[in-house]
Amino acid sequence: MPSIVLCGMLIAVCSQLQAQESGGTFPPHRYITSGPRHHWFGYYDKLQFDPTGRYVLGMQVPFEHRSPTADDVIEIGMIDLQDGDRWIHLGQSSAWNWQQGCMLQWLPGTESTVIWNDRAGGRYVCRMLDVKTQAARTIPHAIYSVSPDGKTAVTADFRRITDVRPGYGYNGLPDPHTDNLAPADSGIFRVDLQSGEATLIISLKQIAATGTIPNAQPGIKHYFNHLLFNPDGSRFIALHRWRYPNGSRLTRMITATPDGDDIRVVISNGYASHFIWRDPQHILSQSKNLLGNPNWGDFLFADREGPPLEEVGHGVLDGSGHLTYLPGNEWILNDTYPKGPDRLQTPHLYHIATNRRIDLGHFHLPKAYTGEWRVDTHPRLSRDGKLVCIDAVKPGEGRQLCLIDISGLTDLE
C-alpha cells in the first residue's frame, strides 16, 4: 500500500480519536432487551453473534442480586436484530452462573447450531440445537471452550470450581474431591462433540507437580478455570489456580495441545488474569511485576516459557478489562471495572499503531451489583467486527443486553 495512503489512514484514525478524547459523542448504541426479566450473555470469549450478524444469543431470568440455586432455571434465547429485536425462545438451563452464564455460544464451524451447558440425570451436560431445523442432541459432559472446527471441546470440572470459587461453577452437584488438594482424577477434560466421549487430559495432581508453584504453602487447593482454544485449534490456554487457606489465590497460565501434551507455563509468577489469543502463537494477557511495571498491565507473550515480548498500551489500554482483538489485529476491544464515584464502566477500543483509545460509552453500575452478581460489560464482537454487545444495567430495568455500533470508528478505507 502506498505510504501516502497509510499516512492518510493514520491521520483519519487520529482525528477520530482526538474528537472522542475532546468530548465528542459516543458511537450509537441501543438496548436490545428490556424488563421485567433480566438479560445477559456472560463472558467475552464466546461467539454471541451468528455468522450473519442477525441473531444475538442471550439468557433471561426473573431475579437478580443473589446466588443461583440448584432449582433456578434460566431461559435460553436469541434476539433477531432485523425483526424489532424480537426474543426467540431456544431452551433452558439449570447449570449457570452470573459471570459466564451456561457457556452459551454458537458452535464454531456451523451456520446455525447453538450449544450450552445444562444439568440432567445427576450430571452436567451440553445441549446442542440447530435453530433452523430444531435438530437437538445432548452431550453427556459440560464444555468450556470449543475448537474452531466445532468438533472438540475442553473443559474444567465445574464441581471443583464451585467448591473453590463460588460464582464461576454451577450449583447442583458437589465436588467429590473436596478434601483432596490436588486430585488425580479431576482437572481438564477433552470432549469429543461428535461421540460425546470425555477424556481426562491434565489432572490437578499432574499440574501441581509441574514446574514451580510461587509462594507454595501447605494447604493450597488447586483448580483450573478459563480455558480457550487458539485460532487454529492446535493449542489451548488454561489458568491453573490455587487457593490458600485464607481464601486468597494465585494463578499460572499454561498452554497445551488438545491431547494435554507439551504443557508450557507461559506466565509463571503467580499473576495472570484476562487474556486473548492474538494469533496461534501469541497471547495478550494481564499480569504484573513484569518489564518494570509493578502494577497490572496488558502484556504480549509468545506461546512459550519466558518473559513477555512487550507491554501493550501502558497507561492507555485498561490493565484490568476483558480483551478481544478485532479482525486484522490492528484494534483491541476492552472494558473497565466500575471507576470513580459514579461507578462508570467504559468499554473502549485501542488502536495499536497510534497508541490511542476510543471510549464507547459510560455505563453506570449501581452499588447493588457487587461481588458474584456484579454486571461486567464483557464486550463481545460480531463476526465482522462492526458491532459490540455488552451486558449493562439499564436504568429501572436491571441487567440487559446493549448493542454498540463501532463500524464508523474502524472502517478506515
Long-range contacts (C-beta under 8 A, 24 or more apart in sequence): 9-412, 9-413, 10-353, 10-354, 12-412, 13-351, 13-353, 13-354, 13-356, 13-412, 14-354, 14-356, 16-358, 16-409, 17-351, 17-354, 17-356, 17-357, 17-358, 20-358, 20-359, 21-356, 21-357, 26-359, 26-360, 26-361, 26-362, 27-360, 27-361, 27-404, 27-405, 27-406, 27-408, 27-409, 28-404, 28-405, 29-360, 29-361, 29-402, 29-403, 29-404, 29-405, 30-402, 30-403, 31-392, 31-394, 31-397, 31-400, 31-401, 31-402, 31-403, 32-56, 32-79, 32-81, 32-85, 32-389, 32-400, 32-401, 32-402, 32-403, 33-58, 33-60, 33-79, 33-85, 33-87, 33-400, 33-401, 34-394, 34-397, 34-400, 35-394, 35-396, 35-397, 35-398, 35-400, 36-62, 36-397, 37-61, 37-62, 37-75, 38-62, 38-63, 38-64, 38-397, 38-398, 38-399, 38-400, 39-399, 39-400, 39-401, 40-98, 40-101, 40-375, 40-391, 40-399, 40-400, 40-401, 41-101, 41-104, 41-378, 41-380, 41-389, 41-391, 41-401, 42-98, 42-99, 42-100, 42-101, 42-103, 42-104, 42-378, 42-391, 43-99, 43-100, 43-101, 43-322, 43-378, 44-322, 44-323, 44-324, 44-378, 44-379, 44-380, 45-145, 45-228, 45-276, 45-324, 46-103, 46-104, 46-105, 46-380, 47-105, 47-106, 47-108, 47-383, 48-105, 48-106, 48-380, 48-389, 49-106, 49-380, 49-381, 49-382, 49-383, 49-387, 49-389, 50-78, 50-106, 50-111, 50-112, 51-106, 51-111, 51-383, 53-81, 53-382, 53-383, 53-384, 53-386, 53-387, 54-80, 54-81, 54-82, 55-79, 55-80, 55-81, 55-88, 55-131, 56-81, 56-389, 56-401, 56-403, 57-104, 57-105, 57-106, 57-114, 58-87, 58-104, 58-401, 59-93, 59-96, 59-101, 59-102, 59-104, 60-87, 64-369, 64-373, 64-398, 64-399, 65-368, 65-369, 65-373, 66-373, 67-166, 67-167, 67-171, 67-372, 67-373, 68-96, 68-97, 68-98, 68-171, 69-171, 70-94, 70-119, 70-171, 70-172, 72-96, 74-101, 74-102, 76-102, 76-104, 76-114, 76-116, 78-114, 78-131, 79-401, 81-403, 88-131, 90-114, 90-129, 90-131, 91-116, 91-118, 91-127, 91-129, 92-118, 93-117, 93-118, 93-119, 93-127, 94-118, 94-119, 94-172, 95-119, 95-124, 95-125, 95-142, 95-158, 95-170, 95-172, 96-170, 97-167, 97-168, 97-169, 97-170, 97-372, 98-167, 98-372, 98-373, 98-374, 99-167, 99-168, 99-372, 99-376, 100-168, 103-142, 103-143, 103-144, 105-146, 107-146, 107-150, 107-193, 108-146, 108-147, 108-148, 108-149, 108-150, 109-148, 109-149, 109-150, 109-151, 110-150, 113-150, 115-143, 115-146, 117-142, 117-143, 117-158, 117-170, 119-170, 119-172, 119-173, 122-173, 123-173, 124-158, 124-159, 124-170, 124-172, 124-173, 126-153, 126-191, 126-193, 128-193, 139-191, 139-193, 139-196, 140-196, 140-198, 141-189, 141-191, 141-196, 141-198, 142-170, 143-191, 143-193, 144-227, 145-227, 145-228, 145-229, 145-236, 146-193, 146-229, 147-229, 147-233, 147-258, 148-229, 148-231, 148-232, 148-233, 149-233, 150-193, 151-192, 151-193, 151-194, 152-190, 152-191, 152-192, 152-193, 152-233, 152-258, 153-190, 153-191, 153-193, 154-188, 154-189, 154-190, 154-191, 154-201, 154-227, 154-229, 154-236, 154-238, 154-258, 155-188, 155-189, 155-191, 155-198, 155-227, 156-187, 156-188, 156-189, 156-223, 156-224, 156-225, 156-227, 156-238, 157-186, 157-187, 157-189, 157-223, 157-224, 159-186, 160-186, 160-204, 160-223, 160-224, 161-223, 161-224, 161-225, 163-223, 164-221, 164-223, 164-241, 164-243, 165-223, 165-225, 165-241, 165-243, 165-249, 166-372, 167-371, 167-372, 168-225, 181-208, 181-219, 181-220, 181-221, 181-222, 182-207, 182-208, 182-209, 182-221, 182-222, 187-224, 188-224, 188-227, 188-238, 188-256, 188-260, 190-258, 190-259, 190-260, 201-256, 201-258, 201-259, 201-260, 202-238, 202-256, 202-260, 202-263, 207-240, 207-254, 207-263, 208-242, 210-254, 210-263, 210-265, 211-252, 211-265, 211-268, 212-268, 213-242, 213-252, 214-250, 214-252, 214-268, 214-269, 214-270, 215-250, 215-270, 217-244, 219-244, 219-245, 220-244, 220-245, 226-275, 228-275, 228-276, 228-277, 229-258, 230-255, 230-277, 230-279, 230-280, 230-303, 231-277, 231-279, 231-280, 232-280, 233-258, 234-258, 234-280, 235-262, 235-280, 235-303, 237-266, 237-275, 237-277, 237-283, 239-272, 253-283, 253-285, 255-283, 255-303, 264-303, 264-304, 264-305, 265-305, 266-301, 266-303, 266-304, 266-305, 267-301, 268-305, 271-296, 273-320, 274-320, 274-321, 274-322, 274-323, 275-323, 276-323, 276-324, 276-325, 278-325, 278-329, 279-329, 282-309, 284-312, 284-323, 284-325, 284-332, 286-319, 286-320, 286-323, 295-319, 296-320, 298-323, 312-352, 313-350, 313-352, 313-355, 313-357, 316-350, 316-355, 316-356, 316-357, 317-348, 317-350, 317-357, 318-346, 318-348, 321-348, 322-376, 322-377, 322-378, 322-379, 324-379, 324-380, 324-381, 326-381, 326-385, 326-410, 327-384, 327-385, 328-385, 331-385, 331-410, 333-379, 333-381, 333-388, 334-379, 335-376, 335-377, 335-378, 335-379, 335-390, 337-376, 338-365, 343-367, 345-376, 345-377, 345-392, 347-377, 347-379, 347-388, 347-390, 347-404, 349-406, 349-409, 349-410, 358-409, 360-388, 360-404, 360-406, 361-404, 363-390, 363-392, 363-393, 363-402, 364-393, 364-395, 365-393, 366-393, 369-393, 369-399, 375-399, 379-404, 385-410, 386-410, 386-411
